[in-house]
Amino acid sequence: FNYQASQKDPGAFAHNAKYVIEILYDSIEDLNEALDSSNRINLNRLSRGDGPHFDGSKDAHRHWDEDGEVSARCSKCHGLNGLSEFLEHGNIRATEFRTDGMACTNCHAVDSDDQPVFTEIRDTGSSVTFPSGDQVSLNNDSQLCMNCHQGRQSGESVEAGDFSNIHYFPAAAVFFGSEVTAGFEYPGKTYAGQNMFPAHPTSLSTCTGCHIQTDDQAKHVFTPQLFVCEWCHGESNSFETLGGSPRAQHNVITALGNQLLTEIQSYAAANGMTAVQLDGYPYWDGTETWDETLASAAYNYQVFLKEPCGYIHNGTYMGQILYDSVEALGGTPVESRPSGN
């Protein structure tokens, strides 16, 4: 039936291509599961949806369906025109939700008829303010990305008996590290600031430089091209296994992050607290029993979870906050503390 549906509307590619792709993908997946395991095909090269900014089937775009609008606290990044309103007027209000991904005008400048000018990016001003209150600037188009990928909390948000969640994919916050207090930073310790990527050319040291490298057809996926990295880091099957600092930092951060979860649970048990990690929101059970030591470490563990590419964006800073968290809970870190500030 789904195959027939895809064939009988010759204009489906224009009318609703995303929907047709979704039903075809799901049909293939269902048929594949019915096959003997030895005869199944590898679906890894198939994609059900667009990149995360435009996949209208994902929760980031559909979470508010029952409400009919995106709440004021979420609209800047999840509303249909939330970011454009924020950049133009500085206000945050409830807005329409987007069922098909981001509106073009969130990122692109508009003409006198409010139509997107695809050759121009919206002006973000001279700096971007992060949840910590710190203002930073890259003086290029990457500042647009920083408005949403900054997280919703900073290390300064941590309080005893509470759990602060930095929110999803806070790449810009980790990229600037201590300059915006992305993680909880322990007194008497020094932490890395902005990752300058000193071995990279200028063109590969900013958000847009790495994430928009391809032709017009593919650039809005926003995934860096692995082959560009391989020019210097050697051939690899993934970003995590690229030679040099990516692989080394990924291994260090993964080891410290996994150890930190164990230390969080051990510390809680030893001190009469409850720390049960949940699969999703609200992420932890028993937070009302926490002291500041546990709340601080759990915040940094959440930074580790929600910034899966921290090993590239700022591996030194990520390693430092994880190392210090393990130590603060009484553990002996399994890796050395990354140097640099």
Rosetta blueprint (number, residue, H / E / L):
1 F L
2 N H
3 Y H
4 Q H
5 A H
6 S H
7 Q H
8 K H
9 D L
10 P L
11 G L
12 A H
13 F H
14 A H
15 H H
16 N L
17 A H
18 K H
19 Y H
20 V H
21 I H
22 E H
23 I H
24 L H
25 Y H
26 D H
27 S H
28 I H
29 E H
30 D H
31 L H
32 N H
33 E H
34 A H
35 L L
36 D L
37 S H
38 S H
39 N H
40 R L
41 I L
42 N L
43 L L
44 N L
45 R L
46 L L
47 S L
48 R L
49 G L
50 D L
51 G L
52 P L
53 H L
54 F L
55 D L
56 G L
57 S L
58 K L
59 D H
60 A H
61 H H
62 R H
63 H L
64 W L
65 D L
66 E L
67 D L
68 G L
69 E L
70 V E
71 S L
72 A L
73 R L
74 C L
75 S H
76 K H
77 C H
78 H H
79 G E
80 L L
81 N L
82 G H
83 L H
84 S H
85 E H
86 F H
87 L H
88 E H
89 H H
90 G L
91 N L
92 I L
93 R L
94 A L
95 T E
96 E L
97 F E
98 R L
99 T L
100 D L
101 G L
102 M L
103 A L
104 C H
105 T H
106 N H
107 C L
108 H E
109 A E
110 V E
111 D L
112 S L
113 D L
114 D L
115 Q L
116 P E
117 V E
118 F E
119 T E
120 E E
121 I E
122 R L
123 D L
124 T L
125 G L
126 S L
127 S L
128 V E
129 T E
130 F L
131 P L
132 S L
133 G L
134 D L
135 Q E
136 V E
137 S L
138 L L
139 N L
140 N L
141 D L
142 S H
143 Q H
144 L H
145 C H
146 M H
147 N L
148 C L
149 H L
150 Q L
151 G L
152 R L
153 Q L
154 S L
155 G H
156 E H
157 S H
158 V L
159 E L
160 A L
161 G L
162 D L
163 F L
164 S L
165 N L
166 I L
167 H L
168 Y L
169 F L
170 P L
171 A H
172 A H
173 A H
174 V H
175 F H
176 F H
177 G H
178 S H
179 E H
180 V L
181 T L
182 A L
183 G L
184 F L
185 E L
186 Y L
187 P L
188 G L
189 K L
190 T L
191 Y L
192 A L
193 G L
194 Q L
195 N L
196 M L
197 F L
198 P L
199 A L
200 H L
201 P L
202 T H
203 S H
204 L H
205 S L
206 T L
207 C H
208 T H
209 G H
210 C H
211 H H
212 I L
213 Q L
214 T L
215 D L
216 D L
217 Q L
218 A L
219 K H
220 H H
221 V H
222 F L
223 T L
224 P L
225 Q L
226 L H
227 F H
228 V H
229 C H
230 E H
231 W H
232 C H
233 H H
234 G L
235 E L
236 S L
237 N L
238 S L
239 F L
240 E L
241 T L
242 L L
243 G L
244 G L
245 S H
246 P H
247 R H
248 A H
249 Q H
250 H H
251 N H
252 V H
253 I H
254 T H
255 A H
256 L H
257 G H
258 N H
259 Q H
260 L H
261 L H
262 T H
263 E H
264 I H
265 Q H
266 S H
267 Y H
268 A H
269 A H
270 A H
271 N L
272 G L
273 M L
274 T L
275 A L
276 V E
277 Q E
278 L L
279 D L
280 G L
281 Y L
282 P L
283 Y L
284 W E
285 D E
286 G L
287 T H
288 E H
289 T H
290 W L
291 D L
292 E H
293 T H
294 L H
295 A H
296 S H
297 A H
298 A H
299 Y H
300 N H
301 Y H
302 Q H
303 V H
304 F H
305 L H
306 K H
307 E L
308 P L
309 C L
310 G H
311 Y H
312 I H
313 H H
314 N H
315 G H
316 T H
317 Y H
318 M H
319 G H
320 Q H
321 I H
322 L H
323 Y H
324 D H
325 S H
326 V H
327 E H
328 A H
329 L L
330 G L
331 G L
332 T L
333 P L
334 V L
335 E L
336 S L
337 R L
338 P L
339 S L
340 G L
341 N L
